[in-house]
């Protein structure tokens, strides 16, 4: 009997010790969650400033005069360097800009001759300066923080659409690259040597741009189904993984 009473009291003391020791991880977890929430709030502020900065920079590419484009070029070079330090892939973006430049300058040369080549190069530069801040934003900011910031200003549906569109920019670049290489292996006349002839530009549209459009439409369908299956439009207050 004494042995039984002793074992019960011993078990009771073990429970007390285990409960006391279990309070320490709970406190640590609470502190860790508080710290994560604080870091998330700071990241939201940085993301909001990055969104405002990228919008202002993209808008100014068509608003400033030609003499002021040099300053925008320096700022965008800084964005490229910053994205490179954040492990963003620059090669697909530069290839896309090269293809777009060749096509734009070629069209100007075809329709207006050599007299307006300088004007075509300025147009190409402005287009690049419009696209680059959005690419930088997509490469350096997370979808979670962008969605949280946009939900403060826009309905949740629009915030979701805009965030998804921005985050798709690196995917589009990679998809263009893959489609281009596959079509070149199939024998399409879309290599830089063939594109020197404007008659082959229509083949570039058929072999690269049309498949890209079909791929993006299919992807948008999958994204819509995924959001629908997660009951995206069933709740008034939306959460943002991994933190609310």
C-alpha positions in Angstrom: 0.0 0.0 0.0 2.8 2.4 0.9 4.5 1.4 -2.3 1.4 2.3 -4.3 1.0 5.6 -2.6 4.6 6.4 -3.2 4.3 5.6 -6.9 1.2 7.8 -7.2 2.9 10.8 -5.6 6.0 10.1 -7.7 3.8 10.2 -10.9 2.1 13.4 -9.7 5.5 15.1 -9.2 6.6 14.0 -12.6 3.5 15.5 -14.1 4.2 18.8 -12.3 7.7 18.8 -13.5 6.7 18.0 -17.1 4.0 20.7 -17.0 6.6 23.2 -15.7 9.1 22.3 -18.3 6.4 22.4 -21.1 5.7 26.0 -20.3 9.2 27.0 -21.5 8.7 25.9 -25.2 5.3 27.6 -25.2 6.9 30.9 -24.1 9.7 30.4 -26.7 7.1 29.6 -29.4 5.1 32.7 -28.5 8.2 34.9 -28.7 9.2 33.3 -32.0 5.8 34.0 -33.5 5.9 37.6 -32.2 9.3 38.0 -33.9 8.1 36.5 -37.1 5.1 38.8 -37.1 7.3 41.8 -36.6 9.6 40.7 -39.4 6.6 40.2 -41.6 5.3 43.7 -40.9 8.7 45.2 -41.7 8.8 43.1 -45.0 5.3 44.4 -45.8 6.5 48.0 -45.4 9.5 47.3 -47.7 7.3 45.6 -50.2 4.9 48.5 -50.2 7.7 51.0 -50.8 9.1 48.7 -53.6 5.7 48.6 -55.3 5.4 52.4 -55.2 8.9 52.8 -56.4 8.5 50.4 -59.3 5.2 52.0 -60.4 6.8 55.5 -60.4 9.9 54.3 -62.2 7.9 52.5 -64.9 5.6 55.5 -65.4 8.4 57.9 -65.7 10.0 55.9 -68.6 7.4 57.4 -70.9 6.9 60.7 -69.1 10.4 62.1 -68.9 12.2 63.8 -71.8 14.9 62.1 -73.8 17.7 63.9 -72.0 16.5 62.5 -68.6 16.6 58.9 -69.8 20.2 58.6 -68.7 19.3 59.0 -65.1 16.6 56.3 -65.4 19.1 54.0 -67.1 21.5 54.3 -64.1 18.6 53.6 -61.6 17.5 50.5 -63.5 21.1 49.3 -63.7 21.1 49.5 -59.9 17.9 47.4 -59.9 19.6 44.8 -62.1 22.6 44.6 -59.8 20.3 44.3 -56.8 18.3 41.5 -58.4 21.5 39.7 -59.4 22.6 39.8 -55.7 19.2 38.3 -54.8 20.0 35.3 -57.2 17.7 36.5 -60.0 18.4 35.1 -63.5 19.5 37.9 -65.8 20.2 35.9 -69.0 16.6 35.2 -70.1 15.7 38.8 -69.4 18.6 40.1 -71.5 17.7 37.7 -74.3 14.1 38.9 -74.3 15.3 42.5 -74.5 17.6 41.7 -77.3 14.9 40.0 -79.4 12.5 42.8 -78.7 15.1 45.4 -79.7 15.9 43.6 -83.0 12.2 43.4 -83.9 11.4 47.0 -83.0 14.4 48.5 -84.8 13.8 46.2 -87.7 10.2 47.3 -88.1 11.2 51.0 -87.9 13.9 50.4 -90.6 11.4 48.5 -92.8 8.7 51.1 -92.7 10.7 54.3 -92.3 14.2 53.5 -93.5 17.4 54.5 -91.8 16.3 58.0 -91.0 14.4 57.0 -87.9 16.7 54.3 -86.5 17.7 56.6 -83.6 14.0 57.2 -82.7 13.5 53.4 -82.8 16.4 52.9 -80.4 14.9 55.5 -78.0 11.5 53.6 -78.2 13.3 50.4 -77.4 15.0 52.0 -74.4 11.7 53.3 -73.1 10.1 49.9 -73.4 12.9 48.2 -71.5 12.7 50.9 -68.8 9.0 50.2 -68.4 9.4 46.4 -68.1 12.5 46.3 -65.9 11.0 47.6 -62.6 8.2 45.1 -62.8 10.7 42.3 -63.3 12.8 43.6 -60.4 9.7 43.6 -58.2 8.7 40.1 -59.1 12.3 38.8 -58.5 12.9 40.5 -55.2 9.5 40.4 -53.4 7.4 37.5 -52.3 3.8 36.9 -53.5 2.7 36.8 -49.9 3.9 40.3 -49.1 2.7 41.8 -52.4 -0.7 40.4 -51.9 -0.9 41.7 -48.3 0.0 45.2 -49.4 -2.3 45.3 -52.4 -5.2 44.0 -50.3 -5.0 47.2 -48.3 -5.8 49.2 -51.4 -7.7 46.9 -53.7 -10.3 44.1 -53.4 -8.9 40.7 -52.7 -9.7 39.5 -56.2 -7.8 42.3 -57.9 -4.9 41.9 -55.5 -4.7 38.2 -56.3 -4.8 38.9 -60.1 -2.2 41.6 -60.0 0.1 39.6 -57.7 -0.2 36.5 -59.9 0.5 38.5 -63.0 3.6 40.1 -61.5 5.0 36.7 -60.3 4.4 35.2 -63.7 6.9 37.5 -65.4 10.0 35.2 -64.7 7.9 32.2 -65.7 7.0 33.9 -69.0 10.7 34.6 -69.7 11.6 31.0 -69.1 8.7 29.7 -71.2 9.7 31.9 -74.1 13.2 30.6 -73.9 12.0 26.9 -73.8 9.6 27.3 -76.7 12.2 29.1 -78.8 14.8 26.4 -78.3 12.3 23.6 -79.0 11.1 25.3 -82.2 14.7 25.8 -83.3 15.3 22.1 -82.9 12.3 21.4 -85.1 13.8 23.5 -87.8 11.9 26.7 -87.5 13.5 29.7 -89.3 13.7 31.9 -86.2 17.4 32.0 -85.4 19.1 35.4 -85.4 20.4 34.7 -88.8 17.0 33.9 -90.2 15.3 36.8 -88.4 17.6 39.2 -90.3 15.1 38.6 -93.1 11.7 40.3 -92.2 9.9 37.6 -94.1 10.7 35.2 -91.3 9.1 37.3 -88.6 5.7 35.8 -89.3 7.1 32.4 -88.5 8.4 33.7 -85.2 4.9 34.8 -84.3 3.4 31.4 -85.3 6.1 29.3 -83.7 6.8 31.2 -80.4 4.1 33.8 -79.6 1.1 31.7 -80.4 2.3 28.7 -78.3 3.2 31.1 -75.5 -0.3 32.6 -75.6 -1.9 29.1 -75.5 0.4 28.1 -72.6 -0.5 31.2 -70.6 -4.2 30.6 -71.2 -3.9 27.0 -69.9 -1.9 28.2 -66.9 -4.5 30.8 -66.0 -7.2 28.1 -66.2 -5.2 26.0 -63.7 -4.7 29.0 -61.4 -8.4 29.8 -61.4 -9.3 26.2 -60.6 -6.7 26.1 -57.8 -8.2 29.2 -56.2 -11.7 27.9 -56.6 -10.8 24.6 -54.9 -9.3 26.6 -52.0 -12.6 28.5 -51.6 -10.8 31.8 -52.4 -14.1 33.8 -52.7 -15.9 32.2 -49.8 -14.4 34.3 -47.0 -14.4 38.0 -46.5 -11.1 38.0 -44.7 -8.3 36.4 -46.7 -5.2 34.9 -45.2 -1.7 35.0 -46.7 0.6 32.0 -46.3 2.7 31.6 -44.2 1.7 34.4 -41.9 -1.7 36.2 -41.6 
